Amino acid sequence: MYDFCKKVQNFEPFLFYAQDESGRCKGILLAVIIREGRRLKGYLSSRVVIYGGPLVSPDDNNVLNLLLESLNQKLKYKSLFIQFRNFFEWTDDEKAVFSKYGYQFKDRINLLVKTDSISEVKRNMQSGKTRQVMKSLSSGVTVSQPSSLADVQYLYQLLKNLYRNKVKKPLPTLSFFENFYHMSKAGHLGIMRIIKLNGKIIGGIVAPVTNGEVIYEWYVVGLDKEYPKSYPSVLATWIPIQYALDNNLKQFDFMGLGKKNIPYGVRDFKLGFGNGIVNYGRFGRRNKLVYPIVEFAYNFLRVIKKI
């Protein structure tokens, strides 16, 4: 993941590593500064994201203290905020360590689909979603790894249109997807799949994999309005579940259902695939001086654009 982030435009990774006197690894933390450009624009859009970490030896809060202290010393003035996107549950004692270093815990729900067996997966899916998967597979679509960078670039355009017109959130540059493609093709990091109908790409997914453990939904798109009988978004979501079943992975992680009790457009769609809701939350720390100003300006511009 560190090697991948080093190659992506506007990504800057930092690796923090803790070891004992004998040189054994006791903890590790990968933080990535993500920007939307250079100079002032880069700083005003900057955030530090930690996916799933830090990873520490069980019940070793001394190492957790060391990693968080090192993170703050190195990066707390380099971005508007630092955010931990948790992939597992922290104990109350561990949450207290985060709080000690200025990180506030906020609820954030997620959906996990256990993939021990196909029967368990289908038992927890809504019957409508099961039928849509079958109809999609019988509609003439094909699922494959991109055969070239041209396929990756076309998939990126589909994602770009989705994020510009519907999601309304930043999308990484093309270099993110091109580098993921190269690494996945070499058997590293995860999988990238595209869905084609009559030779045209109508959907796809980018899904990181923790070997022997979990596959994650990172970026997914489907042209449902244009190809309603092929259900490309449903099939794109089914692809990593099928991959997990075929490769003895424990679960598929949807990477978020949004905030509790706040409407989220795709939540109902995702819940069609299972009922394993968890609330691992997120830890965040903001630049108290600059962040409120940027947040106000961002929200103000969004209102102006709607008028």
KEDO-375715 format. One record per residue (C-alpha): x, y, z; residue in three letters; residue number from 1. Coordinates in steps of 0.25 Angstrom, whole numbers. Example, Ala and Ser with C-alpha at 12.3 -4.5 7.8 and 13.67 -1.06 7.14 Angstrom:
+-------+-------+-------+-----+-----+
|     u |     v |     w | res |   n |
+-------+-------+-------+-----+-----+
|    49 |   -18 |    31 | ALA |   1 |
|    55 |    -4 |    29 | SER |   2 |
+-------+-------+-------+-----+-----+
This chain:
+-------+-------+-------+-----+-----+
|     u |     v |     w | res |   n |
+-------+-------+-------+-----+-----+
|     0 |     0 |     0 | MET |   1 |
|    12 |     9 |     3 | TYR |   2 |
|    18 |     6 |   -10 | ASP |   3 |
|     5 |     9 |   -17 | PHE |   4 |
|     2 |    22 |   -11 | CYS |   5 |
|    16 |    27 |   -14 | LYS |   6 |
|    13 |    26 |   -29 | LYS |   7 |
|    -1 |    33 |   -28 | VAL |   8 |
|    -2 |    48 |   -32 | GLN |   9 |
|    -6 |    57 |   -20 | ASN |  10 |
|    -3 |    45 |   -10 | PHE |  11 |
|     8 |    46 |     0 | GLU |  12 |
|    10 |    34 |     9 | PRO |  13 |
|    17 |    33 |    23 | PHE |  14 |
|    20 |    20 |    30 | LEU |  15 |
|    22 |    20 |    45 | PHE |  16 |
|    28 |     7 |    50 | TYR |  17 |
|    30 |     2 |    65 | ALA |  18 |
|    40 |    -9 |    69 | GLN |  19 |
|    45 |   -14 |    82 | ASP |  20 |
|    60 |   -15 |    86 | GLU |  21 |
|    61 |   -28 |    78 | SER |  22 |
|    56 |   -22 |    65 | GLY |  23 |
|    43 |   -29 |    66 | ARG |  24 |
|    31 |   -21 |    60 | CYS |  25 |
|    21 |   -16 |    70 | LYS |  26 |
|    13 |    -7 |    62 | GLY |  27 |
|    11 |     0 |    49 | ILE |  28 |
|     3 |    12 |    44 | LEU |  29 |
|     2 |    16 |    29 | LEU |  30 |
|    -3 |    31 |    28 | ALA |  31 |
|    -6 |    37 |    14 | VAL |  32 |
|    -7 |    52 |    11 | ILE |  33 |
|   -17 |    54 |     0 | ILE |  34 |
|   -18 |    67 |    -7 | ARG |  35 |
|   -26 |    72 |   -19 | GLU |  36 |
|   -15 |    80 |   -25 | GLY |  37 |
|    -3 |    88 |   -22 | ARG |  38 |
|     1 |   101 |   -14 | ARG |  39 |
|   -11 |   108 |    -7 | LEU |  40 |
|   -21 |    99 |   -13 | LYS |  41 |
|   -13 |    87 |    -9 | GLY |  42 |
|   -13 |    91 |     6 | TYR |  43 |
|   -27 |    96 |     6 | LEU |  44 |
|   -32 |    82 |     1 | SER |  45 |
|   -22 |    74 |     9 | SER |  46 |
|   -25 |    63 |    19 | ARG |  47 |
|   -18 |    51 |    25 | VAL |  48 |
|   -25 |    38 |    24 | VAL |  49 |
|   -21 |    25 |    31 | ILE |  50 |
|   -28 |    13 |    26 | TYR |  51 |
|   -31 |     2 |    36 | GLY |  52 |
|   -19 |     5 |    45 | GLY |  53 |
|   -11 |     7 |    53 | PRO |  54 |
|    -8 |    -8 |    55 | LEU |  55 |
|    -2 |   -11 |    69 | VAL |  56 |
|     1 |   -23 |    77 | SER |  57 |
|   -11 |   -27 |    85 | PRO |  58 |
|   -13 |   -19 |    98 | ASP |  59 |
|     0 |   -11 |    96 | ASP |  60 |
|    -5 |     3 |    98 | ASN |  61 |
|    10 |     8 |   100 | ASN |  62 |
|    12 |     5 |    85 | VAL |  63 |
|    -1 |    12 |    82 | LEU |  64 |
|     3 |    24 |    89 | ASN |  65 |
|    17 |    24 |    82 | LEU |  66 |
|    10 |    23 |    68 | LEU |  67 |
|     0 |    34 |    71 | LEU |  68 |
|    10 |    43 |    77 | GLU |  69 |
|    20 |    41 |    65 | SER |  70 |
|     8 |    44 |    55 | LEU |  71 |
|     4 |    57 |    62 | ASN |  72 |
|    19 |    62 |    63 | GLN |  73 |
|    21 |    59 |    48 | LYS |  74 |
|     7 |    63 |    41 | LEU |  75 |
|    -2 |    71 |    50 | LYS |  76 |
|     2 |    84 |    43 | TYR |  77 |
|     2 |    78 |    29 | LYS |  78 |
|   -13 |    77 |    26 | SER |  79 |
|   -26 |    82 |    30 | LEU |  80 |
|   -30 |    69 |    38 | PHE |  81 |
|   -25 |    55 |    41 | ILE |  82 |
|   -35 |    44 |    40 | GLN |  83 |
|   -35 |    29 |    44 | PHE |  84 |
|   -44 |    20 |    36 | ARG |  85 |
|   -46 |     8 |    45 | ASN |  86 |
|   -47 |    -6 |    40 | PHE |  87 |
|   -49 |   -12 |    54 | PHE |  88 |
|   -54 |    -8 |    68 | GLU |  89 |
|   -45 |    -1 |    78 | TRP |  90 |
|   -46 |    -4 |    93 | THR |  91 |
|   -50 |     7 |   103 | ASP |  92 |
|   -36 |     8 |   108 | ASP |  93 |
|   -30 |     9 |    93 | GLU |  94 |
|   -41 |    20 |    90 | LYS |  95 |
|   -36 |    28 |   103 | ALA |  96 |
|   -22 |    28 |    96 | VAL |  97 |
|   -27 |    34 |    84 | PHE |  98 |
|   -34 |    44 |    92 | SER |  99 |
|   -21 |    47 |    99 | LYS | 100 |
|   -15 |    52 |    86 | TYR | 101 |
|   -27 |    60 |    82 | GLY | 102 |
|   -35 |    50 |    73 | TYR | 103 |
|   -50 |    51 |    75 | GLN | 104 |
|   -58 |    38 |    72 | PHE | 105 |
|   -70 |    39 |    63 | LYS | 106 |
|   -80 |    28 |    60 | ASP | 107 |
|   -80 |    23 |    45 | ARG | 108 |
|   -87 |    10 |    42 | ILE | 109 |
|   -83 |     0 |    31 | ASN | 110 |
|   -87 |   -13 |    25 | LEU | 111 |
|   -79 |   -26 |    26 | LEU | 112 |
|   -84 |   -38 |    18 | VAL | 113 |
|   -79 |   -51 |    23 | LYS | 114 |
|   -74 |   -60 |    12 | THR | 115 |
|   -72 |   -74 |    19 | ASP | 116 |
|   -82 |   -80 |     9 | SER | 117 |
|   -90 |   -77 |    -3 | ILE | 118 |
|  -103 |   -82 |     5 | SER | 119 |
|  -100 |   -72 |    16 | GLU | 120 |
|   -98 |   -61 |     7 | VAL | 121 |
|  -111 |   -63 |    -1 | LYS | 122 |
|  -118 |   -65 |    12 | ARG | 123 |
|  -115 |   -51 |    17 | ASN | 124 |
|  -117 |   -45 |     3 | MET | 125 |
|  -131 |   -39 |    -1 | GLN | 126 |
|  -138 |   -48 |   -11 | SER | 127 |
|  -139 |   -37 |   -21 | GLY | 128 |
|  -124 |   -35 |   -21 | LYS | 129 |
|  -121 |   -49 |   -23 | THR | 130 |
|  -131 |   -49 |   -35 | ARG | 131 |
|  -124 |   -37 |   -41 | GLN | 132 |
|  -110 |   -43 |   -40 | VAL | 133 |
|  -116 |   -55 |   -48 | MET | 134 |
|  -123 |   -46 |   -58 | LYS | 135 |
|  -110 |   -38 |   -60 | SER | 136 |
|  -101 |   -51 |   -62 | LEU | 137 |
|  -111 |   -56 |   -72 | SER | 138 |
|  -113 |   -43 |   -80 | SER | 139 |
|  -100 |   -45 |   -88 | GLY | 140 |
|   -90 |   -37 |   -80 | VAL | 141 |
|   -76 |   -41 |   -78 | THR | 142 |
|   -67 |   -39 |   -65 | VAL | 143 |
|   -52 |   -38 |   -67 | SER | 144 |
|   -39 |   -31 |   -62 | GLN | 145 |
|   -37 |   -18 |   -71 | PRO | 146 |
|   -28 |   -23 |   -83 | SER | 147 |
|   -21 |    -9 |   -85 | SER | 148 |
|   -20 |     5 |   -79 | LEU | 149 |
|   -30 |     9 |   -89 | ALA | 150 |
|   -40 |     1 |   -81 | ASP | 151 |
|   -36 |     7 |   -69 | VAL | 152 |
|   -37 |    21 |   -74 | GLN | 153 |
|   -51 |    18 |   -79 | TYR | 154 |
|   -55 |    13 |   -65 | LEU | 155 |
|   -49 |    25 |   -59 | TYR | 156 |
|   -58 |    34 |   -68 | GLN | 157 |
|   -70 |    27 |   -63 | LEU | 158 |
|   -66 |    29 |   -49 | LEU | 159 |
|   -62 |    43 |   -51 | LYS | 160 |
|   -76 |    46 |   -57 | ASN | 161 |
|   -82 |    39 |   -45 | LEU | 162 |
|   -74 |    47 |   -35 | TYR | 163 |
|   -76 |    60 |   -42 | ARG | 164 |
|   -91 |    59 |   -43 | ASN | 165 |
|   -96 |    50 |   -32 | LYS | 166 |
|   -86 |    46 |   -21 | VAL | 167 |
|   -81 |    61 |   -20 | LYS | 168 |
|   -68 |    56 |   -14 | LYS | 169 |
|   -53 |    57 |   -18 | PRO | 170 |
|   -48 |    46 |   -27 | LEU | 171 |
|   -34 |    42 |   -28 | PRO | 172 |
|   -26 |    45 |   -41 | THR | 173 |
|   -25 |    35 |   -52 | LEU | 174 |
|   -11 |    31 |   -47 | SER | 175 |
|   -18 |    25 |   -35 | PHE | 176 |
|   -26 |    15 |   -44 | PHE | 177 |
|   -15 |    13 |   -54 | GLU | 178 |
|    -5 |     9 |   -43 | ASN | 179 |
|   -15 |     0 |   -36 | PHE | 180 |
|   -17 |    -7 |   -49 | TYR | 181 |
|    -2 |    -9 |   -51 | HIS | 182 |
|    -1 |   -15 |   -37 | MET | 183 |
|   -14 |   -23 |   -37 | SER | 184 |
|   -10 |   -29 |   -51 | LYS | 185 |
|     3 |   -33 |   -44 | ALA | 186 |
|    -5 |   -40 |   -33 | GLY | 187 |
|    -3 |   -29 |   -22 | HIS | 188 |
|   -12 |   -20 |   -14 | LEU | 189 |
|   -26 |   -25 |   -20 | GLY | 190 |
|   -34 |   -27 |   -32 | ILE | 191 |
|   -40 |   -18 |   -43 | MET | 192 |
|   -51 |   -23 |   -51 | ARG | 193 |
|   -60 |   -17 |   -62 | ILE | 194 |
|   -73 |   -21 |   -67 | ILE | 195 |
|   -76 |   -21 |   -82 | LYS | 196 |
|   -88 |   -22 |   -91 | LEU | 197 |
|   -86 |   -24 |  -106 | ASN | 198 |
|   -72 |   -19 |  -104 | GLY | 199 |
|   -75 |    -6 |   -97 | LYS | 200 |
|   -71 |    -4 |   -82 | ILE | 201 |
|   -84 |    -2 |   -74 | ILE | 202 |
|   -78 |    -3 |   -60 | GLY | 203 |
|   -67 |    -8 |   -51 | GLY | 204 |
|   -61 |    -8 |   -38 | ILE | 205 |
|   -47 |    -6 |   -31 | VAL | 206 |
|   -46 |   -15 |   -18 | ALA | 207 |
|   -33 |   -16 |    -9 | PRO | 208 |
|   -31 |   -29 |    -3 | VAL | 209 |
|   -25 |   -33 |    10 | THR | 210 |
|   -19 |   -47 |     7 | ASN | 211 |
|   -27 |   -58 |    14 | GLY | 212 |
|   -36 |   -48 |    21 | GLU | 213 |
|   -44 |   -37 |    14 | VAL | 214 |
|   -48 |   -31 |     1 | ILE | 215 |
|   -52 |   -16 |     1 | TYR | 216 |
|   -61 |    -8 |    -8 | GLU | 217 |
|   -53 |     4 |   -11 | TRP | 218 |
|   -59 |    10 |   -24 | TYR | 219 |
|   -71 |     4 |   -32 | VAL | 220 |
|   -79 |     9 |   -43 | VAL | 221 |
|   -91 |     4 |   -52 | GLY | 222 |
|   -99 |    10 |   -63 | LEU | 223 |
|  -112 |     6 |   -58 | ASP | 224 |
|  -121 |    16 |   -65 | LYS | 225 |
|  -115 |    13 |   -78 | GLU | 226 |
|  -115 |    -2 |   -77 | TYR | 227 |
|  -126 |    -5 |   -67 | PRO | 228 |
|  -128 |   -20 |   -71 | LYS | 229 |
|  -113 |   -23 |   -68 | SER | 230 |
|  -113 |   -17 |   -54 | TYR | 231 |
|   -98 |   -13 |   -55 | PRO | 232 |
|   -97 |    -7 |   -41 | SER | 233 |
|  -103 |   -20 |   -35 | VAL | 234 |
|   -93 |   -28 |   -42 | LEU | 235 |
|   -81 |   -19 |   -39 | ALA | 236 |
|   -85 |   -21 |   -24 | THR | 237 |
|   -86 |   -36 |   -26 | TRP | 238 |
|   -73 |   -38 |   -32 | ILE | 239 |
|   -64 |   -36 |   -19 | PRO | 240 |
|   -74 |   -45 |   -12 | ILE | 241 |
|   -72 |   -56 |   -22 | GLN | 242 |
|   -57 |   -53 |   -22 | TYR | 243 |
|   -57 |   -55 |    -6 | ALA | 244 |
|   -65 |   -68 |    -8 | LEU | 245 |
|   -55 |   -73 |   -18 | ASP | 246 |
|   -43 |   -70 |   -11 | ASN | 247 |
|   -47 |   -73 |     4 | ASN | 248 |
|   -47 |   -59 |     9 | LEU | 249 |
|   -55 |   -57 |    22 | LYS | 250 |
|   -63 |   -45 |    18 | GLN | 251 |
|   -67 |   -33 |     8 | PHE | 252 |
|   -66 |   -19 |    14 | ASP | 253 |
|   -74 |    -9 |     8 | PHE | 254 |
|   -66 |     2 |    14 | MET | 255 |
|   -77 |    11 |    19 | GLY | 256 |
|   -92 |    13 |    21 | LEU | 257 |
|   -91 |    27 |    25 | GLY | 258 |
|   -94 |    34 |    38 | LYS | 259 |
|  -105 |    28 |    48 | LYS | 260 |
|  -119 |    34 |    46 | ASN | 261 |
|  -115 |    42 |    35 | ILE | 262 |
|  -120 |    39 |    21 | PRO | 263 |
|  -110 |    33 |    11 | TYR | 264 |
|  -114 |    30 |    -3 | GLY | 265 |
|  -108 |    17 |    -6 | VAL | 266 |
|  -110 |    11 |     8 | ARG | 267 |
|  -123 |     3 |     4 | ASP | 268 |
|  -116 |    -2 |    -8 | PHE | 269 |
|  -104 |    -7 |     0 | LYS | 270 |
|  -113 |   -13 |    11 | LEU | 271 |
|  -119 |   -22 |     0 | GLY | 272 |
|  -107 |   -30 |     0 | PHE | 273 |
|  -106 |   -33 |    15 | GLY | 274 |
|  -110 |   -29 |    30 | ASN | 275 |
|   -96 |   -29 |    37 | GLY | 276 |
|   -96 |   -15 |    41 | ILE | 277 |
|   -85 |   -10 |    50 | VAL | 278 |
|   -81 |     3 |    56 | ASN | 279 |
|   -66 |     4 |    57 | TYR | 280 |
|   -67 |    19 |    55 | GLY | 281 |
|   -55 |    28 |    52 | ARG | 282 |
|   -45 |    37 |    59 | PHE | 283 |
|   -42 |    51 |    55 | GLY | 284 |
|   -34 |    63 |    58 | ARG | 285 |
|   -36 |    76 |    52 | ARG | 286 |
|   -27 |    88 |    50 | ASN | 287 |
|   -35 |    97 |    59 | LYS | 288 |
|   -31 |   110 |    53 | LEU | 289 |
|   -32 |   108 |    38 | VAL | 290 |
|   -42 |    96 |    37 | TYR | 291 |
|   -54 |   104 |    41 | PRO | 292 |
|   -51 |   115 |    31 | ILE | 293 |
|   -49 |   105 |    20 | VAL | 294 |
|   -62 |    98 |    24 | GLU | 295 |
|   -70 |   111 |    24 | PHE | 296 |
|   -65 |   115 |    10 | ALA | 297 |
|   -67 |   101 |     4 | TYR | 298 |
|   -82 |   100 |     9 | ASN | 299 |
|   -84 |   115 |     4 | PHE | 300 |
|   -79 |   112 |   -10 | LEU | 301 |
|   -88 |    99 |   -10 | ARG | 302 |
|  -100 |   108 |    -7 | VAL | 303 |
|   -97 |   118 |   -17 | ILE | 304 |
|   -96 |   108 |   -28 | LYS | 305 |
|  -110 |   103 |   -25 | LYS | 306 |
|  -116 |   117 |   -26 | ILE | 307 |
+-------+-------+-------+-----+-----+
